[in-house]
Amino acid sequence: MQVEVIIQHGKAMLAKPIYLKESAPSRLFVEINDEDVELDRDWFPESACVSHNVAQRGGQAPDVSHSPVQARFNAILGPLARIRPEPSIADDHKVFLGALDARQGGAEG
């Protein structure tokens, strides 16, 4: 069986989900031609950054071409259905520290 795999931002994702039997192997291998691999790249192209792509789309609704569920979500959300930037690790860390400070402050009082 052949399946389509989309590689985006260094992640490999199946174009359409498949469900494997419990007895199926838990590790699969993908063959990539050597000439398609960049060996010494320690940077990420700006065009692939989340914030750059979101800014280019101008807050459009998420793409529904691959998901009837997303089309239904967009219909339910109406004008609120738009692509938003993903949170950063720094944002998560600030929220965590704020919650920790609030908890410690509440325990002393």
C-alpha positions, 0 to 999 in steps of 0.5 A: 500500500502506498500513502501520501506523506506531506512534509511541512516544517520538518514534520511528516504527516499523512495526507489522509488518515489511515488506521492500522491494526494492533498487530501492525508494526509501530515503526515505518521507514520513509526513503528520501533521495540523498540529493533532497537532504540539506546537511548543514542547515541550522536555520529555518526559512522565514517563509515557513515561520508560523507568524509570517504565514499568518500575517500573509493570510490576513486572518482568513478562515482555516482551509476546508479543502481537506476537512468537512469538519473544519467547514462545519467549525467555520460555519459555526464560528462565523467571523470568529473562524480565522487563523491565529498565531500559535502561542510561543514557548515564552508565552506559555512560560510567562503564564506558568510563572504568573500562575506559580506566583499567584499560587505562592502569594495565595498560600502566604495570605 
